Amino acid sequence: MMEAPFQAEAKTSRHTTLVFSIALNGYQWRYFKHLASHRAYAERHDYHYEVVTKPFYSPMGIECCWLKLTLMYTALRAGYQQVMFVDADAYINDNCPPLNTVFVPAKSIYMAKGYSHRFNSGVMIIRNCPQARSWLKRIITHRHEKVEPQYDVGWGENSHVISHSEGCRFIKEIPQEWNNTSSYYLTDFIRHHNYGPLRSGSIERATHYLMFVLANKIARLQRLFTKQRKKSRRDDLLLEQTQKTLHNFPNFCHRAINESPQTANSPLNSRLAK
């Protein structure tokens, strides 16, 4: 069913718009300047801002990036009308315009393509509508399934984001300026220092390799010494960590604008089952 065109965009505010990032496993200290740029951007445009910084090391290891999808889903269910996720290693420049400059009718998900010419989930902008929420729910539900080789990036949620974006008419590709992963010379809005051309220094690559290895080793040790060591627990780790994050950062779900508080605050795994 075709989505109805959006209404003319009014000025968004902190009551309806969320900007957030996830900075775990050492990213809290490594990218503190980048995180400060996220907060400054949100304050300039009167958006609400959250950054997930604990636990310092996640039992999910580098797969903690999946939290961006469950937290976005929760925030939309709670009533935020626009949600923007920005990776911790992405720097938002002072010239970055407000979100409503990219919005067009009948489109609810906005992403730019990275240096691999596929969608990069390091910057995601989502407008609240049933299609967008269903899209997030579908990716989370099918997270254990393998994706086709042409969509695979090796780890994390980005492979599934690419795969589930195929053929979606409600997804709009936005200019590279919104998520620049490849050009030093582009006058960009957001410069993303992910594992690509913009992270070319040997020291920088070595630092990130050590951070990745350490995060995964600590995650294995945490799971090893946890009392519940059943396979089912590992399968439920994303939902478990999402609930703990929501406990530590309740602003993701406390603004129940479109739904009753009972629905907005119900356990995530039961909401996904609906």
Contacts in CASP RR format, 6 or more apart in sequence:
PFRMAT RR
TARGET T0000
AUTHOR 0000-0000-0000
METHOD contacts of the structure
MODEL  1
MMEAPFQAEAKTSRHTTLVFSIALNGYQWRYFKHLASHRAYAERHDYHYE
VVTKPFYSPMGIECCWLKLTLMYTALRAGYQQVMFVDADAYINDNCPPLN
TVFVPAKSIYMAKGYSHRFNSGVMIIRNCPQARSWLKRIITHRHEKVEPQ
YDVGWGENSHVISHSEGCRFIKEIPQEWNNTSSYYLTDFIRHHNYGPLRS
GSIERATHYLMFVLANKIARLQRLFTKQRKKSRRDDLLLEQTQKTLHNFP
NFCHRAINESPQTANSPLNSRLAK
2 106 0 8 1.000
3 106 0 8 1.000
3 108 0 8 1.000
3 129 0 8 1.000
3 130 0 8 1.000
3 131 0 8 1.000
3 170 0 8 1.000
4 106 0 8 1.000
5 105 0 8 1.000
5 106 0 8 1.000
6 103 0 8 1.000
6 105 0 8 1.000
6 106 0 8 1.000
6 127 0 8 1.000
9 100 0 8 1.000
9 103 0 8 1.000
11 98 0 8 1.000
11 100 0 8 1.000
12 45 0 8 1.000
12 46 0 8 1.000
12 47 0 8 1.000
12 81 0 8 1.000
12 82 0 8 1.000
12 98 0 8 1.000
12 99 0 8 1.000
12 100 0 8 1.000
13 46 0 8 1.000
13 47 0 8 1.000
14 42 0 8 1.000
14 46 0 8 1.000
14 47 0 8 1.000
14 48 0 8 1.000
15 48 0 8 1.000
15 255 0 8 1.000
15 257 0 8 1.000
16 79 0 8 1.000
16 80 0 8 1.000
16 81 0 8 1.000
16 82 0 8 1.000
16 257 0 8 1.000
17 45 0 8 1.000
17 47 0 8 1.000
17 48 0 8 1.000
17 80 0 8 1.000
17 81 0 8 1.000
17 82 0 8 1.000
17 83 0 8 1.000
17 84 0 8 1.000
17 99 0 8 1.000
18 47 0 8 1.000
18 48 0 8 1.000
18 49 0 8 1.000
18 50 0 8 1.000
18 75 0 8 1.000
18 80 0 8 1.000
18 82 0 8 1.000
18 83 0 8 1.000
18 84 0 8 1.000
18 251 0 8 1.000
18 252 0 8 1.000
19 38 0 8 1.000
19 41 0 8 1.000
19 42 0 8 1.000
19 47 0 8 1.000
19 48 0 8 1.000
19 49 0 8 1.000
19 50 0 8 1.000
19 83 0 8 1.000
19 84 0 8 1.000
19 86 0 8 1.000
20 49 0 8 1.000
20 50 0 8 1.000
20 51 0 8 1.000
20 52 0 8 1.000
20 71 0 8 1.000
20 75 0 8 1.000
20 83 0 8 1.000
20 84 0 8 1.000
20 85 0 8 1.000
20 86 0 8 1.000
20 252 0 8 1.000
21 35 0 8 1.000
21 38 0 8 1.000
21 50 0 8 1.000
21 51 0 8 1.000
21 52 0 8 1.000
21 85 0 8 1.000
21 86 0 8 1.000
21 87 0 8 1.000
21 88 0 8 1.000
22 51 0 8 1.000
22 52 0 8 1.000
22 64 0 8 1.000
22 65 0 8 1.000
22 67 0 8 1.000
22 68 0 8 1.000
22 71 0 8 1.000
22 87 0 8 1.000
22 88 0 8 1.000
23 31 0 8 1.000
23 35 0 8 1.000
23 51 0 8 1.000
23 52 0 8 1.000
23 53 0 8 1.000
23 88 0 8 1.000
24 52 0 8 1.000
24 53 0 8 1.000
24 54 0 8 1.000
24 55 0 8 1.000
24 56 0 8 1.000
24 57 0 8 1.000
24 58 0 8 1.000
24 61 0 8 1.000
24 64 0 8 1.000
24 215 0 8 1.000
25 56 0 8 1.000
25 57 0 8 1.000
25 58 0 8 1.000
25 61 0 8 1.000
25 62 0 8 1.000
25 64 0 8 1.000
25 211 0 8 1.000
25 214 0 8 1.000
25 215 0 8 1.000
25 218 0 8 1.000
26 56 0 8 1.000
26 57 0 8 1.000
26 211 0 8 1.000
26 215 0 8 1.000
27 88 0 8 1.000
27 89 0 8 1.000
27 211 0 8 1.000
28 35 0 8 1.000
28 53 0 8 1.000
28 56 0 8 1.000
28 88 0 8 1.000
30 88 0 8 1.000
30 89 0 8 1.000
30 207 0 8 1.000
30 211 0 8 1.000
31 88 0 8 1.000
31 89 0 8 1.000
33 91 0 8 1.000
34 88 0 8 1.000
34 89 0 8 1.000
34 90 0 8 1.000
34 91 0 8 1.000
34 92 0 8 1.000
34 193 0 8 1.000
35 51 0 8 1.000
35 88 0 8 1.000
37 91 0 8 1.000
37 92 0 8 1.000
37 93 0 8 1.000
38 49 0 8 1.000
38 51 0 8 1.000
38 86 0 8 1.000
38 92 0 8 1.000
39 49 0 8 1.000
39 51 0 8 1.000
40 92 0 8 1.000
40 94 0 8 1.000
41 47 0 8 1.000
41 92 0 8 1.000
41 96 0 8 1.000
42 48 0 8 1.000
42 49 0 8 1.000
43 49 0 8 1.000
45 98 0 8 1.000
45 99 0 8 1.000
47 84 0 8 1.000
47 99 0 8 1.000
48 80 0 8 1.000
48 251 0 8 1.000
50 249 0 8 1.000
50 251 0 8 1.000
50 252 0 8 1.000
51 88 0 8 1.000
52 67 0 8 1.000
52 71 0 8 1.000
52 245 0 8 1.000
52 248 0 8 1.000
52 249 0 8 1.000
54 248 0 8 1.000
57 215 0 8 1.000
57 218 0 8 1.000
57 219 0 8 1.000
57 222 0 8 1.000
58 64 0 8 1.000
58 215 0 8 1.000
58 219 0 8 1.000
58 241 0 8 1.000
59 219 0 8 1.000
59 222 0 8 1.000
59 223 0 8 1.000
59 226 0 8 1.000
59 237 0 8 1.000
59 241 0 8 1.000
60 66 0 8 1.000
60 67 0 8 1.000
60 219 0 8 1.000
60 237 0 8 1.000
60 238 0 8 1.000
60 241 0 8 1.000
61 215 0 8 1.000
61 216 0 8 1.000
61 218 0 8 1.000
61 219 0 8 1.000
62 155 0 8 1.000
62 156 0 8 1.000
62 212 0 8 1.000
62 215 0 8 1.000
62 216 0 8 1.000
63 155 0 8 1.000
63 156 0 8 1.000
63 238 0 8 1.000
64 241 0 8 1.000
65 156 0 8 1.000
65 157 0 8 1.000
65 158 0 8 1.000
66 140 0 8 1.000
66 143 0 8 1.000
66 156 0 8 1.000
66 157 0 8 1.000
66 238 0 8 1.000
67 238 0 8 1.000
67 241 0 8 1.000
67 242 0 8 1.000
67 245 0 8 1.000
68 85 0 8 1.000
68 121 0 8 1.000
68 124 0 8 1.000
68 157 0 8 1.000
69 136 0 8 1.000
69 139 0 8 1.000
69 140 0 8 1.000
69 157 0 8 1.000
70 140 0 8 1.000
70 238 0 8 1.000
70 239 0 8 1.000
70 242 0 8 1.000
70 268 0 8 1.000
71 85 0 8 1.000
71 242 0 8 1.000
71 245 0 8 1.000
71 246 0 8 1.000
71 252 0 8 1.000
72 83 0 8 1.000
72 85 0 8 1.000
72 124 0 8 1.000
72 126 0 8 1.000
72 136 0 8 1.000
73 133 0 8 1.000
73 136 0 8 1.000
73 137 0 8 1.000
73 140 0 8 1.000
73 268 0 8 1.000
73 272 0 8 1.000
74 242 0 8 1.000
74 246 0 8 1.000
74 252 0 8 1.000
74 253 0 8 1.000
74 268 0 8 1.000
75 83 0 8 1.000
75 252 0 8 1.000
75 253 0 8 1.000
76 83 0 8 1.000
76 126 0 8 1.000
76 128 0 8 1.000
76 132 0 8 1.000
76 133 0 8 1.000
76 136 0 8 1.000
77 133 0 8 1.000
77 253 0 8 1.000
77 259 0 8 1.000
77 263 0 8 1.000
77 264 0 8 1.000
77 271 0 8 1.000
78 252 0 8 1.000
78 253 0 8 1.000
78 254 0 8 1.000
78 255 0 8 1.000
78 256 0 8 1.000
78 257 0 8 1.000
78 259 0 8 1.000
78 264 0 8 1.000
79 128 0 8 1.000
79 255 0 8 1.000
79 256 0 8 1.000
79 257 0 8 1.000
79 258 0 8 1.000
79 259 0 8 1.000
79 264 0 8 1.000
80 128 0 8 1.000
80 255 0 8 1.000
80 257 0 8 1.000
81 127 0 8 1.000
81 128 0 8 1.000
81 257 0 8 1.000
82 99 0 8 1.000
82 125 0 8 1.000
82 126 0 8 1.000
82 127 0 8 1.000
82 128 0 8 1.000
83 125 0 8 1.000
83 126 0 8 1.000
83 128 0 8 1.000
84 99 0 8 1.000
84 123 0 8 1.000
84 124 0 8 1.000
84 125 0 8 1.000
84 126 0 8 1.000
85 121 0 8 1.000
85 122 0 8 1.000
85 123 0 8 1.000
85 124 0 8 1.000
86 92 0 8 1.000
86 122 0 8 1.000
86 123 0 8 1.000
86 190 0 8 1.000
87 122 0 8 1.000
87 123 0 8 1.000
87 192 0 8 1.000
87 194 0 8 1.000
89 192 0 8 1.000
89 193 0 8 1.000
89 194 0 8 1.000
89 199 0 8 1.000
90 122 0 8 1.000
90 123 0 8 1.000
90 179 0 8 1.000
90 190 0 8 1.000
90 191 0 8 1.000
90 192 0 8 1.000
90 193 0 8 1.000
90 194 0 8 1.000
91 190 0 8 1.000
91 191 0 8 1.000
91 192 0 8 1.000
91 193 0 8 1.000
92 189 0 8 1.000
92 190 0 8 1.000
93 188 0 8 1.000
93 189 0 8 1.000
93 190 0 8 1.000
93 191 0 8 1.000
95 187 0 8 1.000
95 189 0 8 1.000
96 189 0 8 1.000
96 190 0 8 1.000
97 189 0 8 1.000
99 125 0 8 1.000
102 110 0 8 1.000
102 125 0 8 1.000
102 172 0 8 1.000
102 174 0 8 1.000
102 178 0 8 1.000
103 110 0 8 1.000
103 127 0 8 1.000
104 172 0 8 1.000
106 169 0 8 1.000
106 170 0 8 1.000
107 127 0 8 1.000
107 170 0 8 1.000
107 171 0 8 1.000
107 172 0 8 1.000
108 126 0 8 1.000
108 127 0 8 1.000
108 128 0 8 1.000
108 129 0 8 1.000
108 131 0 8 1.000
108 132 0 8 1.000
108 170 0 8 1.000
108 171 0 8 1.000
109 124 0 8 1.000
109 125 0 8 1.000
109 126 0 8 1.000
109 127 0 8 1.000
109 132 0 8 1.000
109 135 0 8 1.000
109 165 0 8 1.000
109 168 0 8 1.000
109 170 0 8 1.000
109 171 0 8 1.000
109 172 0 8 1.000
110 124 0 8 1.000
110 125 0 8 1.000
110 126 0 8 1.000
110 171 0 8 1.000
110 172 0 8 1.000
110 174 0 8 1.000
110 178 0 8 1.000
111 119 0 8 1.000
111 120 0 8 1.000
111 121 0 8 1.000
111 123 0 8 1.000
111 124 0 8 1.000
111 125 0 8 1.000
111 161 0 8 1.000
111 165 0 8 1.000
111 171 0 8 1.000
111 173 0 8 1.000
111 174 0 8 1.000
111 179 0 8 1.000
112 119 0 8 1.000
112 120 0 8 1.000
112 123 0 8 1.000
112 173 0 8 1.000
112 174 0 8 1.000
112 175 0 8 1.000
112 176 0 8 1.000
112 177 0 8 1.000
112 178 0 8 1.000
112 179 0 8 1.000
112 180 0 8 1.000
113 119 0 8 1.000
113 120 0 8 1.000
113 173 0 8 1.000
113 176 0 8 1.000
114 120 0 8 1.000
114 176 0 8 1.000
114 179 0 8 1.000
114 181 0 8 1.000
114 182 0 8 1.000
115 181 0 8 1.000
115 182 0 8 1.000
115 196 0 8 1.000
115 197 0 8 1.000
116 153 0 8 1.000
118 151 0 8 1.000
118 153 0 8 1.000
118 162 0 8 1.000
119 158 0 8 1.000
119 161 0 8 1.000
119 162 0 8 1.000
119 165 0 8 1.000
119 171 0 8 1.000
119 173 0 8 1.000
120 158 0 8 1.000
120 179 0 8 1.000
120 181 0 8 1.000
120 192 0 8 1.000
120 194 0 8 1.000
121 157 0 8 1.000
121 158 0 8 1.000
121 161 0 8 1.000
122 158 0 8 1.000
122 179 0 8 1.000
122 192 0 8 1.000
122 194 0 8 1.000
123 178 0 8 1.000
123 179 0 8 1.000
123 190 0 8 1.000
123 192 0 8 1.000
124 161 0 8 1.000
125 174 0 8 1.000
125 178 0 8 1.000
126 132 0 8 1.000
126 136 0 8 1.000
128 258 0 8 1.000
129 170 0 8 1.000
131 170 0 8 1.000
132 170 0 8 1.000
135 164 0 8 1.000
135 168 0 8 1.000
135 170 0 8 1.000
137 272 0 8 1.000
138 164 0 8 1.000
139 157 0 8 1.000
139 160 0 8 1.000
139 161 0 8 1.000
139 164 0 8 1.000
140 238 0 8 1.000
140 272 0 8 1.000
141 272 0 8 1.000
142 160 0 8 1.000
142 164 0 8 1.000
143 157 0 8 1.000
143 160 0 8 1.000
143 238 0 8 1.000
144 235 0 8 1.000
147 159 0 8 1.000
147 160 0 8 1.000
147 162 0 8 1.000
147 163 0 8 1.000
148 163 0 8 1.000
151 159 0 8 1.000
151 160 0 8 1.000
151 162 0 8 1.000
151 163 0 8 1.000
151 166 0 8 1.000
152 159 0 8 1.000
153 159 0 8 1.000
153 162 0 8 1.000
165 171 0 8 1.000
176 182 0 8 1.000
176 183 0 8 1.000
176 186 0 8 1.000
176 188 0 8 1.000
177 186 0 8 1.000
177 187 0 8 1.000
177 188 0 8 1.000
177 189 0 8 1.000
177 190 0 8 1.000
178 188 0 8 1.000
178 189 0 8 1.000
178 190 0 8 1.000
179 190 0 8 1.000
179 192 0 8 1.000
180 186 0 8 1.000
180 188 0 8 1.000
180 189 0 8 1.000
180 190 0 8 1.000
180 191 0 8 1.000
180 192 0 8 1.000
180 198 0 8 1.000
181 192 0 8 1.000
181 194 0 8 1.000
181 196 0 8 1.000
181 197 0 8 1.000
181 198 0 8 1.000
182 196 0 8 1.000
182 197 0 8 1.000
182 198 0 8 1.000
183 197 0 8 1.000
184 197 0 8 1.000
184 198 0 8 1.000
191 198 0 8 1.000
192 198 0 8 1.000
193 199 0 8 1.000
193 204 0 8 1.000
195 208 0 8 1.000
199 205 0 8 1.000
199 208 0 8 1.000
223 229 0 8 1.000
223 234 0 8 1.000
223 237 0 8 1.000
226 233 0 8 1.000
233 240 0 8 1.000
236 269 0 8 1.000
239 268 0 8 1.000
239 269 0 8 1.000
239 272 0 8 1.000
242 268 0 8 1.000
243 267 0 8 1.000
243 268 0 8 1.000
245 252 0 8 1.000
246 252 0 8 1.000
246 253 0 8 1.000
246 268 0 8 1.000
253 264 0 8 1.000
253 265 0 8 1.000
256 263 0 8 1.000
256 264 0 8 1.000
256 265 0 8 1.000
263 271 0 8 1.000
END
